[in-house]
Amino acid sequence: MKPVLVVVFYALAFTACKNEEKKVEMPVATTDTAKFTPAMVVNTKDYSCGMPVTAGISDTCHYEGKAYGFCSTECKNEFLKDPKKYLVTK
């Protein structure tokens, strides 16, 4: 009886090894946010602080059909309080 059990054990072990797990690639969370380029926005400087958008765009917003870039969320929020005030001084 023992030889039969050994054969069955090995048969099951080899069969199980052939069943490979399917590897599913999951998206990896990163600390990087979406990358914005100066070509994606209409402004050349951050209206809130005056920093050139070529130095880096951290956040954007849309206002009257145009995309504007900002160095930070705080600057974007400041702009959104009164966009017309900033756009008049272009």
Distance bins in CASP14 RR format, pairs under 12 A and 6 or more apart:
PFRMAT RR
TARGET T0000
AUTHOR 0000-0000-0000
RMODE 2
METHOD distances of the structure
MODEL  1
1 7 0 0 0 0 0 1 0 0 0 0 0
1 8 0 0 0 0 0 1 0 0 0 0 0
2 8 0 0 0 0 0 1 0 0 0 0 0
2 9 0 0 0 0 0 1 0 0 0 0 0
3 9 0 0 0 0 0 1 0 0 0 0 0
3 10 0 0 0 0 0 1 0 0 0 0 0
4 10 0 0 0 0 0 1 0 0 0 0 0
4 11 0 0 0 0 0 1 0 0 0 0 0
5 11 0 0 0 0 0 1 0 0 0 0 0
5 12 0 0 0 0 0 1 0 0 0 0 0
6 12 0 0 0 0 0 1 0 0 0 0 0
6 13 0 0 0 0 0 1 0 0 0 0 0
7 13 0 0 0 0 0 1 0 0 0 0 0
7 14 0 0 0 0 0 1 0 0 0 0 0
8 14 0 0 0 0 0 1 0 0 0 0 0
8 15 0 0 0 0 0 1 0 0 0 0 0
9 15 0 0 0 0 0 1 0 0 0 0 0
9 16 0 0 0 0 0 1 0 0 0 0 0
10 16 0 0 0 0 0 1 0 0 0 0 0
10 17 0 0 0 0 0 1 0 0 0 0 0
11 17 0 0 0 0 0 1 0 0 0 0 0
11 18 0 0 0 0 0 1 0 0 0 0 0
12 18 0 0 0 0 0 1 0 0 0 0 0
12 19 0 0 0 0 0 1 0 0 0 0 0
13 19 0 0 0 0 0 1 0 0 0 0 0
32 58 0 0 0 0 0 1 0 0 0 0 0
33 56 0 0 0 0 0 1 0 0 0 0 0
33 57 0 0 0 0 0 1 0 0 0 0 0
33 58 1 0 0 1 0 0 0 0 0 0 0
33 59 0 0 0 0 1 0 0 0 0 0 0
33 60 0 0 0 0 0 1 0 0 0 0 0
33 72 0 0 0 0 0 1 0 0 0 0 0
33 73 0 0 0 0 0 1 0 0 0 0 0
34 40 0 0 0 0 1 0 0 0 0 0 0
34 57 0 0 0 0 1 0 0 0 0 0 0
34 58 0 0 0 0 1 0 0 0 0 0 0
34 59 0 0 0 0 1 0 0 0 0 0 0
34 60 0 0 0 0 1 0 0 0 0 0 0
34 69 0 0 0 0 0 1 0 0 0 0 0
35 56 0 0 0 0 1 0 0 0 0 0 0
35 57 0 0 0 0 1 0 0 0 0 0 0
35 58 0 0 0 0 1 0 0 0 0 0 0
35 59 0 0 0 0 0 1 0 0 0 0 0
35 60 0 0 0 0 0 1 0 0 0 0 0
36 43 0 0 0 0 0 1 0 0 0 0 0
36 46 0 0 0 0 0 1 0 0 0 0 0
36 53 0 0 0 0 1 0 0 0 0 0 0
36 54 0 0 0 0 0 1 0 0 0 0 0
36 56 1 0 0 1 0 0 0 0 0 0 0
36 57 1 1 0 0 0 0 0 0 0 0 0
36 58 1 0 0 1 0 0 0 0 0 0 0
36 59 1 0 0 1 0 0 0 0 0 0 0
36 60 1 0 1 0 0 0 0 0 0 0 0
36 61 0 0 0 0 0 1 0 0 0 0 0
36 67 0 0 0 0 1 0 0 0 0 0 0
36 68 0 0 0 0 0 1 0 0 0 0 0
36 69 1 0 0 1 0 0 0 0 0 0 0
36 70 0 0 0 0 1 0 0 0 0 0 0
36 71 0 0 0 0 0 1 0 0 0 0 0
36 76 0 0 0 0 0 1 0 0 0 0 0
37 53 0 0 0 0 1 0 0 0 0 0 0
37 54 0 0 0 0 1 0 0 0 0 0 0
37 56 0 0 0 0 1 0 0 0 0 0 0
37 57 1 0 0 1 0 0 0 0 0 0 0
37 60 0 0 0 0 0 1 0 0 0 0 0
37 67 0 0 0 0 0 1 0 0 0 0 0
37 69 0 0 0 0 0 1 0 0 0 0 0
38 44 1 0 0 1 0 0 0 0 0 0 0
38 45 0 0 0 0 0 1 0 0 0 0 0
38 46 0 0 0 0 0 1 0 0 0 0 0
38 51 0 0 0 0 0 1 0 0 0 0 0
38 52 0 0 0 0 1 0 0 0 0 0 0
38 53 1 0 1 0 0 0 0 0 0 0 0
38 54 1 0 1 0 0 0 0 0 0 0 0
38 55 0 0 0 0 1 0 0 0 0 0 0
38 56 0 0 0 0 1 0 0 0 0 0 0
38 57 1 0 0 1 0 0 0 0 0 0 0
38 60 0 0 0 0 0 1 0 0 0 0 0
38 67 0 0 0 0 0 1 0 0 0 0 0
38 68 0 0 0 0 0 1 0 0 0 0 0
38 69 0 0 0 0 1 0 0 0 0 0 0
38 71 0 0 0 0 0 1 0 0 0 0 0
39 53 0 0 0 0 1 0 0 0 0 0 0
39 54 0 0 0 0 0 1 0 0 0 0 0
39 57 0 0 0 0 0 1 0 0 0 0 0
39 67 0 0 0 0 0 1 0 0 0 0 0
39 69 0 0 0 0 0 1 0 0 0 0 0
40 53 0 0 0 0 1 0 0 0 0 0 0
40 56 0 0 0 0 0 1 0 0 0 0 0
40 57 1 0 0 1 0 0 0 0 0 0 0
40 59 0 0 0 0 0 1 0 0 0 0 0
40 60 1 0 0 1 0 0 0 0 0 0 0
40 62 0 0 0 0 0 1 0 0 0 0 0
40 66 0 0 0 0 0 1 0 0 0 0 0
40 67 1 0 0 1 0 0 0 0 0 0 0
40 68 0 0 0 0 1 0 0 0 0 0 0
40 69 1 0 0 1 0 0 0 0 0 0 0
41 47 0 0 0 0 0 1 0 0 0 0 0
41 52 0 0 0 0 0 1 0 0 0 0 0
41 53 1 0 0 1 0 0 0 0 0 0 0
41 54 0 0 0 0 0 1 0 0 0 0 0
41 56 0 0 0 0 0 1 0 0 0 0 0
41 57 1 0 0 1 0 0 0 0 0 0 0
41 58 0 0 0 0 0 1 0 0 0 0 0
41 59 0 0 0 0 0 1 0 0 0 0 0
41 60 1 0 0 1 0 0 0 0 0 0 0
41 61 0 0 0 0 1 0 0 0 0 0 0
41 62 0 0 0 0 1 0 0 0 0 0 0
41 63 0 0 0 0 0 1 0 0 0 0 0
41 65 0 0 0 0 0 1 0 0 0 0 0
41 66 0 0 0 0 1 0 0 0 0 0 0
41 67 1 0 1 0 0 0 0 0 0 0 0
41 68 1 0 1 0 0 0 0 0 0 0 0
41 69 1 0 1 0 0 0 0 0 0 0 0
41 70 0 0 0 0 1 0 0 0 0 0 0
41 71 0 0 0 0 0 1 0 0 0 0 0
41 76 0 0 0 0 0 1 0 0 0 0 0
41 79 0 0 0 0 0 1 0 0 0 0 0
42 53 0 0 0 0 1 0 0 0 0 0 0
42 60 0 0 0 0 0 1 0 0 0 0 0
42 61 0 0 0 0 0 1 0 0 0 0 0
42 62 0 0 0 0 0 1 0 0 0 0 0
42 63 0 0 0 0 1 0 0 0 0 0 0
42 64 0 0 0 0 0 1 0 0 0 0 0
42 65 0 0 0 0 1 0 0 0 0 0 0
42 66 1 0 1 0 0 0 0 0 0 0 0
42 67 1 0 0 1 0 0 0 0 0 0 0
42 68 1 0 0 1 0 0 0 0 0 0 0
42 69 0 0 0 0 1 0 0 0 0 0 0
42 87 0 0 0 0 0 1 0 0 0 0 0
42 90 0 0 0 0 1 0 0 0 0 0 0
43 49 0 0 0 0 0 1 0 0 0 0 0
43 50 0 0 0 0 1 0 0 0 0 0 0
43 51 0 0 0 0 0 1 0 0 0 0 0
43 52 0 0 0 0 1 0 0 0 0 0 0
43 53 1 0 0 1 0 0 0 0 0 0 0
43 54 0 0 0 0 0 1 0 0 0 0 0
43 57 0 0 0 0 1 0 0 0 0 0 0
43 60 0 0 0 0 1 0 0 0 0 0 0
43 61 0 0 0 0 0 1 0 0 0 0 0
43 63 0 0 0 0 0 1 0 0 0 0 0
43 66 0 0 0 0 1 0 0 0 0 0 0
43 67 0 0 0 0 1 0 0 0 0 0 0
43 68 1 0 1 0 0 0 0 0 0 0 0
43 69 1 0 0 1 0 0 0 0 0 0 0
43 70 0 0 0 0 1 0 0 0 0 0 0
43 71 0 0 0 0 0 1 0 0 0 0 0
43 75 0 0 0 0 0 1 0 0 0 0 0
43 76 0 0 0 0 0 1 0 0 0 0 0
43 79 0 0 0 0 1 0 0 0 0 0 0
43 83 0 0 0 0 0 1 0 0 0 0 0
43 86 0 0 0 0 1 0 0 0 0 0 0
43 87 0 0 0 0 1 0 0 0 0 0 0
43 89 0 0 0 0 0 1 0 0 0 0 0
43 90 0 0 0 0 1 0 0 0 0 0 0
44 50 0 0 0 0 1 0 0 0 0 0 0
44 51 0 0 0 0 0 1 0 0 0 0 0
44 52 1 0 0 1 0 0 0 0 0 0 0
44 53 1 0 0 1 0 0 0 0 0 0 0
44 54 1 0 0 1 0 0 0 0 0 0 0
44 55 0 0 0 0 0 1 0 0 0 0 0
44 56 0 0 0 0 0 1 0 0 0 0 0
44 57 0 0 0 0 0 1 0 0 0 0 0
44 68 0 0 0 0 0 1 0 0 0 0 0
44 69 0 0 0 0 1 0 0 0 0 0 0
44 90 0 0 0 0 1 0 0 0 0 0 0
45 51 1 0 0 1 0 0 0 0 0 0 0
45 52 1 0 1 0 0 0 0 0 0 0 0
45 53 1 0 0 1 0 0 0 0 0 0 0
45 54 0 0 0 0 1 0 0 0 0 0 0
45 55 0 0 0 0 1 0 0 0 0 0 0
45 56 0 0 0 0 0 1 0 0 0 0 0
45 57 0 0 0 0 0 1 0 0 0 0 0
45 68 0 0 0 0 0 1 0 0 0 0 0
45 69 0 0 0 0 1 0 0 0 0 0 0
45 70 0 0 0 0 1 0 0 0 0 0 0
45 71 0 0 0 0 1 0 0 0 0 0 0
45 75 0 0 0 0 0 1 0 0 0 0 0
45 79 0 0 0 0 0 1 0 0 0 0 0
45 86 0 0 0 0 0 1 0 0 0 0 0
45 89 0 0 0 0 0 1 0 0 0 0 0
45 90 0 0 0 0 1 0 0 0 0 0 0
46 52 1 0 0 1 0 0 0 0 0 0 0
46 53 1 0 0 1 0 0 0 0 0 0 0
46 54 0 0 0 0 0 1 0 0 0 0 0
46 55 0 0 0 0 1 0 0 0 0 0 0
46 56 0 0 0 0 1 0 0 0 0 0 0
46 57 0 0 0 0 1 0 0 0 0 0 0
46 58 0 0 0 0 1 0 0 0 0 0 0
46 59 0 0 0 0 1 0 0 0 0 0 0
46 60 0 0 0 0 0 1 0 0 0 0 0
46 61 0 0 0 0 0 1 0 0 0 0 0
46 68 0 0 0 0 1 0 0 0 0 0 0
46 69 1 0 0 1 0 0 0 0 0 0 0
46 70 1 0 1 0 0 0 0 0 0 0 0
46 71 1 0 1 0 0 0 0 0 0 0 0
46 72 0 0 0 0 1 0 0 0 0 0 0
46 73 0 0 0 0 0 1 0 0 0 0 0
46 74 0 0 0 0 0 1 0 0 0 0 0
46 75 1 0 1 0 0 0 0 0 0 0 0
46 76 0 0 0 0 1 0 0 0 0 0 0
46 78 0 0 0 0 1 0 0 0 0 0 0
46 79 0 0 0 0 1 0 0 0 0 0 0
46 86 0 0 0 0 1 0 0 0 0 0 0
47 53 0 0 0 0 0 1 0 0 0 0 0
47 61 0 0 0 0 0 1 0 0 0 0 0
47 63 0 0 0 0 0 1 0 0 0 0 0
47 66 0 0 0 0 0 1 0 0 0 0 0
47 68 1 0 0 1 0 0 0 0 0 0 0
47 69 0 0 0 0 1 0 0 0 0 0 0
47 70 1 0 0 1 0 0 0 0 0 0 0
47 71 0 0 0 0 0 1 0 0 0 0 0
47 75 1 0 0 1 0 0 0 0 0 0 0
47 76 0 0 0 0 1 0 0 0 0 0 0
47 77 0 0 0 0 0 1 0 0 0 0 0
47 78 0 0 0 0 1 0 0 0 0 0 0
47 79 1 0 1 0 0 0 0 0 0 0 0
47 80 0 0 0 0 0 1 0 0 0 0 0
47 81 0 0 0 0 0 1 0 0 0 0 0
47 82 0 0 0 0 0 1 0 0 0 0 0
47 83 0 0 0 0 1 0 0 0 0 0 0
47 84 0 0 0 0 0 1 0 0 0 0 0
47 85 0 0 0 0 1 0 0 0 0 0 0
47 86 1 1 0 0 0 0 0 0 0 0 0
47 87 1 0 0 1 0 0 0 0 0 0 0
47 88 0 0 0 0 0 1 0 0 0 0 0
47 89 1 0 0 1 0 0 0 0 0 0 0
47 90 0 0 0 0 1 0 0 0 0 0 0
48 58 0 0 0 0 0 1 0 0 0 0 0
48 59 0 0 0 0 0 1 0 0 0 0 0
48 61 0 0 0 0 0 1 0 0 0 0 0
48 68 0 0 0 0 0 1 0 0 0 0 0
48 69 0 0 0 0 0 1 0 0 0 0 0
48 70 1 0 0 1 0 0 0 0 0 0 0
48 71 0 0 0 0 1 0 0 0 0 0 0
48 72 0 0 0 0 1 0 0 0 0 0 0
48 73 0 0 0 0 0 1 0 0 0 0 0
48 74 1 0 0 1 0 0 0 0 0 0 0
48 75 1 1 0 0 0 0 0 0 0 0 0
48 76 1 0 0 1 0 0 0 0 0 0 0
48 77 0 0 0 0 1 0 0 0 0 0 0
48 78 1 0 1 0 0 0 0 0 0 0 0
48 79 1 0 1 0 0 0 0 0 0 0 0
48 80 0 0 0 0 1 0 0 0 0 0 0
48 81 0 0 0 0 1 0 0 0 0 0 0
48 82 0 0 0 0 0 1 0 0 0 0 0
48 83 0 0 0 0 0 1 0 0 0 0 0
48 85 0 0 0 0 0 1 0 0 0 0 0
48 86 1 0 0 1 0 0 0 0 0 0 0
48 87 0 0 0 0 0 1 0 0 0 0 0
48 89 0 0 0 0 0 1 0 0 0 0 0
49 55 0 0 0 0 0 1 0 0 0 0 0
49 58 0 0 0 0 0 1 0 0 0 0 0
49 69 0 0 0 0 0 1 0 0 0 0 0
49 70 0 0 0 0 1 0 0 0 0 0 0
49 71 1 0 0 1 0 0 0 0 0 0 0
49 72 0 0 0 0 1 0 0 0 0 0 0
49 74 0 0 0 0 1 0 0 0 0 0 0
49 75 1 0 1 0 0 0 0 0 0 0 0
49 76 0 0 0 0 0 1 0 0 0 0 0
49 78 0 0 0 0 1 0 0 0 0 0 0
49 79 0 0 0 0 1 0 0 0 0 0 0
49 86 0 0 0 0 0 1 0 0 0 0 0
50 69 0 0 0 0 0 1 0 0 0 0 0
50 70 0 0 0 0 1 0 0 0 0 0 0
50 71 0 0 0 0 1 0 0 0 0 0 0
50 72 0 0 0 0 0 1 0 0 0 0 0
50 75 0 0 0 0 1 0 0 0 0 0 0
50 78 0 0 0 0 0 1 0 0 0 0 0
50 79 0 0 0 0 0 1 0 0 0 0 0
50 86 0 0 0 0 0 1 0 0 0 0 0
50 89 0 0 0 0 0 1 0 0 0 0 0
50 90 0 0 0 0 0 1 0 0 0 0 0
51 57 0 0 0 0 1 0 0 0 0 0 0
51 58 0 0 0 0 0 1 0 0 0 0 0
51 69 0 0 0 0 0 1 0 0 0 0 0
51 70 0 0 0 0 1 0 0 0 0 0 0
51 71 1 0 1 0 0 0 0 0 0 0 0
51 72 0 0 0 0 1 0 0 0 0 0 0
51 74 0 0 0 0 0 1 0 0 0 0 0
51 75 1 0 0 1 0 0 0 0 0 0 0
52 69 0 0 0 0 0 1 0 0 0 0 0
52 70 0 0 0 0 0 1 0 0 0 0 0
52 71 0 0 0 0 1 0 0 0 0 0 0
53 59 0 0 0 0 0 1 0 0 0 0 0
53 60 0 0 0 0 1 0 0 0 0 0 0
53 67 0 0 0 0 0 1 0 0 0 0 0
53 68 0 0 0 0 1 0 0 0 0 0 0
53 69 1 0 1 0 0 0 0 0 0 0 0
53 70 0 0 0 0 1 0 0 0 0 0 0
53 71 1 0 0 1 0 0 0 0 0 0 0
53 72 0 0 0 0 0 1 0 0 0 0 0
53 75 0 0 0 0 0 1 0 0 0 0 0
53 76 0 0 0 0 0 1 0 0 0 0 0
54 69 0 0 0 0 0 1 0 0 0 0 0
54 71 0 0 0 0 0 1 0 0 0 0 0
55 69 0 0 0 0 0 1 0 0 0 0 0
55 70 0 0 0 0 0 1 0 0 0 0 0
55 71 1 0 0 1 0 0 0 0 0 0 0
55 72 0 0 0 0 0 1 0 0 0 0 0
56 69 0 0 0 0 1 0 0 0 0 0 0
56 70 0 0 0 0 1 0 0 0 0 0 0
56 71 1 0 0 1 0 0 0 0 0 0 0
56 72 0 0 0 0 0 1 0 0 0 0 0
56 75 0 0 0 0 0 1 0 0 0 0 0
57 67 0 0 0 0 1 0 0 0 0 0 0
57 68 0 0 0 0 1 0 0 0 0 0 0
57 69 1 0 1 0 0 0 0 0 0 0 0
57 70 1 0 0 1 0 0 0 0 0 0 0
57 71 1 0 0 1 0 0 0 0 0 0 0
57 72 0 0 0 0 1 0 0 0 0 0 0
57 73 0 0 0 0 0 1 0 0 0 0 0
57 75 0 0 0 0 0 1 0 0 0 0 0
57 76 0 0 0 0 1 0 0 0 0 0 0
58 69 0 0 0 0 1 0 0 0 0 0 0
58 70 1 0 0 1 0 0 0 0 0 0 0
58 71 1 0 1 0 0 0 0 0 0 0 0
58 72 1 0 1 0 0 0 0 0 0 0 0
58 73 1 0 0 1 0 0 0 0 0 0 0
58 74 0 0 0 0 1 0 0 0 0 0 0
58 75 0 0 0 0 1 0 0 0 0 0 0
58 76 0 0 0 0 1 0 0 0 0 0 0
58 77 0 0 0 0 0 1 0 0 0 0 0
59 67 0 0 0 0 0 1 0 0 0 0 0
59 68 0 0 0 0 1 0 0 0 0 0 0
59 69 1 0 0 1 0 0 0 0 0 0 0
59 70 1 0 1 0 0 0 0 0 0 0 0
59 71 0 0 0 0 1 0 0 0 0 0 0
59 72 1 0 0 1 0 0 0 0 0 0 0
59 73 1 0 1 0 0 0 0 0 0 0 0
59 74 0 0 0 0 1 0 0 0 0 0 0
59 75 1 0 0 1 0 0 0 0 0 0 0
59 76 1 0 1 0 0 0 0 0 0 0 0
59 77 0 0 0 0 1 0 0 0 0 0 0
59 78 0 0 0 0 0 1 0 0 0 0 0
59 79 0 0 0 0 1 0 0 0 0 0 0
59 80 0 0 0 0 0 1 0 0 0 0 0
60 66 0 0 0 0 0 1 0 0 0 0 0
60 67 1 0 1 0 0 0 0 0 0 0 0
60 68 1 0 0 1 0 0 0 0 0 0 0
60 69 1 0 1 0 0 0 0 0 0 0 0
60 70 1 0 0 1 0 0 0 0 0 0 0
60 71 0 0 0 0 0 1 0 0 0 0 0
60 72 0 0 0 0 0 1 0 0 0 0 0
60 73 0 0 0 0 0 1 0 0 0 0 0
60 75 0 0 0 0 0 1 0 0 0 0 0
60 76 1 0 0 1 0 0 0 0 0 0 0
60 79 0 0 0 0 0 1 0 0 0 0 0
60 80 0 0 0 0 0 1 0 0 0 0 0
61 67 1 0 0 1 0 0 0 0 0 0 0
61 68 1 0 1 0 0 0 0 0 0 0 0
61 69 1 0 0 1 0 0 0 0 0 0 0
61 70 1 0 0 1 0 0 0 0 0 0 0
61 73 0 0 0 0 1 0 0 0 0 0 0
61 75 0 0 0 0 0 1 0 0 0 0 0
61 76 1 0 1 0 0 0 0 0 0 0 0
61 77 0 0 0 0 1 0 0 0 0 0 0
61 78 0 0 0 0 0 1 0 0 0 0 0
61 79 1 0 0 1 0 0 0 0 0 0 0
61 80 1 0 0 1 0 0 0 0 0 0 0
61 81 0 0 0 0 0 1 0 0 0 0 0
61 83 0 0 0 0 1 0 0 0 0 0 0
61 86 0 0 0 0 0 1 0 0 0 0 0
62 68 1 0 0 1 0 0 0 0 0 0 0
62 69 0 0 0 0 0 1 0 0 0 0 0
62 76 0 0 0 0 0 1 0 0 0 0 0
62 79 0 0 0 0 0 1 0 0 0 0 0
62 80 0 0 0 0 0 1 0 0 0 0 0
62 83 0 0 0 0 0 1 0 0 0 0 0
63 69 0 0 0 0 0 1 0 0 0 0 0
63 70 0 0 0 0 0 1 0 0 0 0 0
63 76 0 0 0 0 0 1 0 0 0 0 0
63 79 0 0 0 0 1 0 0 0 0 0 0
63 80 1 0 0 1 0 0 0 0 0 0 0
63 81 0 0 0 0 0 1 0 0 0 0 0
63 82 0 0 0 0 0 1 0 0 0 0 0
63 83 1 0 1 0 0 0 0 0 0 0 0
63 84 0 0 0 0 1 0 0 0 0 0 0
63 86 0 0 0 0 1 0 0 0 0 0 0
63 87 1 0 0 1 0 0 0 0 0 0 0
64 83 1 0 0 1 0 0 0 0 0 0 0
64 84 0 0 0 0 1 0 0 0 0 0 0
64 87 0 0 0 0 1 0 0 0 0 0 0
65 83 0 0 0 0 0 1 0 0 0 0 0
66 83 0 0 0 0 0 1 0 0 0 0 0
66 87 0 0 0 0 1 0 0 0 0 0 0
66 90 0 0 0 0 0 1 0 0 0 0 0
67 76 0 0 0 0 0 1 0 0 0 0 0
68 75 0 0 0 0 1 0 0 0 0 0 0
68 76 1 0 0 1 0 0 0 0 0 0 0
68 78 0 0 0 0 0 1 0 0 0 0 0
68 79 1 0 0 1 0 0 0 0 0 0 0
68 80 0 0 0 0 1 0 0 0 0 0 0
68 83 0 0 0 0 1 0 0 0 0 0 0
68 86 0 0 0 0 1 0 0 0 0 0 0
68 87 0 0 0 0 1 0 0 0 0 0 0
68 90 0 0 0 0 0 1 0 0 0 0 0
69 75 0 0 0 0 1 0 0 0 0 0 0
69 76 1 0 0 1 0 0 0 0 0 0 0
69 79 0 0 0 0 1 0 0 0 0 0 0
69 80 0 0 0 0 0 1 0 0 0 0 0
69 86 0 0 0 0 0 1 0 0 0 0 0
70 76 1 0 1 0 0 0 0 0 0 0 0
70 77 0 0 0 0 1 0 0 0 0 0 0
70 78 0 0 0 0 1 0 0 0 0 0 0
70 79 1 0 0 1 0 0 0 0 0 0 0
70 80 0 0 0 0 1 0 0 0 0 0 0
70 83 0 0 0 0 0 1 0 0 0 0 0
70 86 0 0 0 0 0 1 0 0 0 0 0
71 78 0 0 0 0 0 1 0 0 0 0 0
71 79 0 0 0 0 0 1 0 0 0 0 0
72 78 0 0 0 0 1 0 0 0 0 0 0
72 79 0 0 0 0 0 1 0 0 0 0 0
73 79 0 0 0 0 0 1 0 0 0 0 0
73 80 0 0 0 0 0 1 0 0 0 0 0
74 80 0 0 0 0 0 1 0 0 0 0 0
74 81 0 0 0 0 0 1 0 0 0 0 0
75 81 0 0 0 0 0 1 0 0 0 0 0
75 86 0 0 0 0 0 1 0 0 0 0 0
76 83 0 0 0 0 0 1 0 0 0 0 0
76 86 0 0 0 0 0 1 0 0 0 0 0
77 83 0 0 0 0 0 1 0 0 0 0 0
78 85 0 0 0 0 0 1 0 0 0 0 0
78 86 0 0 0 0 1 0 0 0 0 0 0
79 85 0 0 0 0 1 0 0 0 0 0 0
79 86 1 0 1 0 0 0 0 0 0 0 0
79 87 0 0 0 0 1 0 0 0 0 0 0
79 89 0 0 0 0 0 1 0 0 0 0 0
80 86 0 0 0 0 1 0 0 0 0 0 0
80 87 0 0 0 0 0 1 0 0 0 0 0
82 88 0 0 0 0 1 0 0 0 0 0 0
82 89 0 0 0 0 0 1 0 0 0 0 0
83 89 0 0 0 0 0 1 0 0 0 0 0
83 90 0 0 0 0 0 1 0 0 0 0 0
84 90 0 0 0 0 0 1 0 0 0 0 0
END
